[in-house]
């Protein structure tokens, strides 16, 4: 009778390791780069910048605070939002 050969445990883990590497390069790494770019954009906000919030509100920054911005969205209409809610500058 032939004896069953012992399989190296590393061979059993190889598909799992390969899946993790693929997830890292396709999902995790690009997301971290995008977060870094967004943080840099938030740090460069100035008065009179036209921005769009994550909820789709278009406005002009009229005042900056530590963690929030005040936007003018129409004549005599101002709102205060968290800085993190600014999606991008126009």
N, C-alpha and C positions, 0 to 999 in steps of 0.2 A: 504494500500500500504506500502511495506517495504521501509524504508529510506536508502539511500546510506550512507555507513559509510565513515567518513573522513579518508584518508590515511595519515599516518605520512610522512612528507616530507623527513625524514631521510631514509625511506625505498626506496624512489625514487632515492636517491643519492647513495645508497649502491652499485649497480653494477658499477657505475662510480668510486667510491673509490676503489673497488676491482680491477678494471682494472688498475688503477694507481699503486696500490701496486704490482701487478704482473709485470708491466713494470719496476718498480724500481728494484725489485730483479732479474729480468731476463736480463735487458738491461743496465740500468743506473749504478747500483753498480759495475758489472763486468768491464764496460768500464772505470770507475774511477780508479779501482784497476790496470787495464792495463796501463793507463796513468801514474799513480804513479810509477809503475815498470819501464816504459820506461824512465821517467825522472831520476830515480835513475841510470839506466844503462848509460844514457848520461853523468851524473856527474862522472861516474867512468871510462870514456874513457882515455886511456893513449897512448903514442907513441908505435908503433909496434903492436898495437892491430889489428887483422884482423876483418874487419867488412863487412856487407852487407847493402847497402842503400835500401831505399824504392823502388827505380827504378830497383833494382836487380844488381847493380854494386858491384863487389867484389874488395876489396882493403885493403891496409895496411896504417894505420895512420902514417904520417911522421911528422906532426905538428898540434898543437891544438891552436886555437884562442878563443876569448870570445864566439863568436856565430858561428864559422865555423871550419871545419877540412880540412886538406889537405891530400888527399889520393894518394898513389902510386898504380896505377892499372896495370902498366906494366913497363918494363925497360924504363926509361926516359919519362914516361907519368904520369903527376901529375894533379889532379883536385882539386878545392876548392869547398866544399859543405857546406850548412847549417848543423849545428849539428842535427837539428830535422829530417833531411832526413836519418840519420843512423837508420836502422831498428833493427839490432841486431849484437852482437859480435859472432864470430865463436868460 
